[in-house]
Amino acid sequence: MSIDSIKRDIERYKRNIERQKAKIADCREDIAKIRVRKSREAERFSRRLKAASTTANRHNIRAQKKRDWDSFARDIDRQKDIIETSRNRIKGYRDDIKRSRERIKRLR
């Protein structure tokens, strides 16, 4: 490979790194939105529990709250997994850049 093509590869790796960083930022925003939704839901469940007239209704509300909290946890974990995957890809791209720079040194 020529030095110019290796430099183009390095630029491509850098663009990929920037894309992954943007993806991480988006995931962090999504996590923040999920947490806001969860806090709003907590207020809603609190009001519903206070207004519940029977014990059966309270049990149903608590069961729904548990299902919702599990759903929130799954959503947050999914976003964290995406962040972890993106970080690993960034590490891979940085290793690729390092190898490409070493190839350039060998060619000179």
C-alpha positions as CSV (number, residue, x, y, z in Angstrom):
1,M,0.0,0.0,0.0
2,S,1.1,3.5,-0.7
3,I,1.6,6.1,2.0
4,D,-1.3,8.1,0.7
5,S,-3.8,5.2,0.9
6,I,-2.6,4.5,4.4
7,K,-3.3,8.1,5.3
8,R,-6.7,7.9,3.8
9,D,-7.3,4.8,5.9
10,I,-6.3,6.7,9.0
11,E,-8.7,9.5,8.2
12,R,-11.5,7.0,7.7
13,Y,-10.7,5.5,11.1
14,K,-10.8,9.0,12.7
15,R,-14.2,9.6,11.1
16,N,-15.4,6.3,12.5
17,I,-14.2,7.2,15.9
18,E,-16.1,10.5,15.7
19,R,-19.3,8.6,14.7
20,Q,-18.9,6.3,17.7
21,K,-18.4,9.2,20.0
22,A,-21.6,10.8,18.7
23,K,-23.4,7.5,19.3
24,I,-22.1,7.4,22.9
25,A,-23.4,11.0,23.4
26,D,-26.8,10.0,22.0
27,C,-27.0,7.0,24.3
28,R,-26.2,9.1,27.3
29,E,-29.0,11.5,26.3
30,D,-31.4,8.5,26.0
31,I,-30.4,7.3,29.4
32,A,-31.1,10.7,30.9
33,K,-34.5,10.7,29.2
34,I,-35.3,7.3,30.5
35,R,-34.4,8.4,34.0
36,V,-36.7,11.5,33.7
37,R,-39.5,9.2,32.5
38,K,-38.9,6.9,35.5
39,S,-39.1,9.7,38.0
40,R,-42.3,11.0,36.4
41,E,-43.7,7.4,36.6
42,A,-42.7,7.2,40.3
43,E,-44.8,10.3,41.0
44,R,-47.7,8.9,39.0
45,F,-47.6,5.6,40.8
46,S,-47.4,7.4,44.1
47,R,-50.6,9.3,43.3
48,R,-52.3,6.1,42.0
49,L,-51.5,4.2,45.2
50,K,-52.9,7.0,47.4
51,A,-56.0,7.0,45.3
52,A,-56.5,3.3,45.2
53,S,-59.6,2.2,47.0
54,T,-59.1,-1.5,47.4
55,T,-56.2,-3.8,48.4
56,A,-56.5,-5.6,45.1
57,N,-56.0,-2.3,43.2
58,R,-52.9,-1.5,45.3
59,H,-51.4,-4.9,44.4
60,N,-52.1,-4.4,40.8
61,I,-50.5,-1.0,40.8
62,R,-47.5,-2.3,42.6
63,A,-47.2,-5.2,40.1
64,Q,-47.4,-2.7,37.2
65,K,-44.8,-0.5,38.9
66,K,-42.4,-3.6,39.2
67,R,-42.9,-4.4,35.5
68,D,-42.3,-0.8,34.5
69,W,-39.1,-0.6,36.7
70,D,-37.8,-3.8,35.1
71,S,-38.5,-2.3,31.7
72,F,-36.6,0.9,32.6
73,A,-33.7,-1.1,33.9
74,R,-33.6,-3.2,30.6
75,D,-33.7,0.0,28.6
76,I,-30.8,1.6,30.6
77,D,-28.8,-1.6,30.4
78,R,-29.4,-1.8,26.6
79,Q,-28.0,1.8,26.2
80,K,-25.0,1.0,28.5
81,D,-24.3,-2.1,26.3
82,I,-24.4,0.1,23.2
83,I,-21.9,2.5,24.9
84,E,-19.6,-0.3,25.8
85,T,-19.7,-1.7,22.3
86,S,-18.9,1.8,20.9
87,R,-16.0,2.2,23.3
88,N,-14.6,-1.2,22.2
89,R,-14.9,-0.1,18.6
90,I,-13.1,3.1,19.3
91,K,-10.2,1.1,20.9
92,G,-10.1,-1.1,17.8
93,Y,-10.0,2.0,15.5
94,R,-7.2,3.5,17.6
95,D,-5.2,0.3,17.3
96,D,-5.8,0.3,13.6
97,I,-4.5,3.9,13.4
98,K,-1.4,2.9,15.4
99,R,-0.7,0.0,13.1
100,S,-1.2,2.2,10.1
101,R,1.2,4.8,11.4
102,E,3.8,2.0,12.0
103,R,3.3,0.9,8.4
104,I,4.0,4.4,7.2
105,K,7.2,4.5,9.2
106,R,8.3,1.2,7.7
107,L,7.6,2.5,4.2
108,R,9.6,5.6,4.6
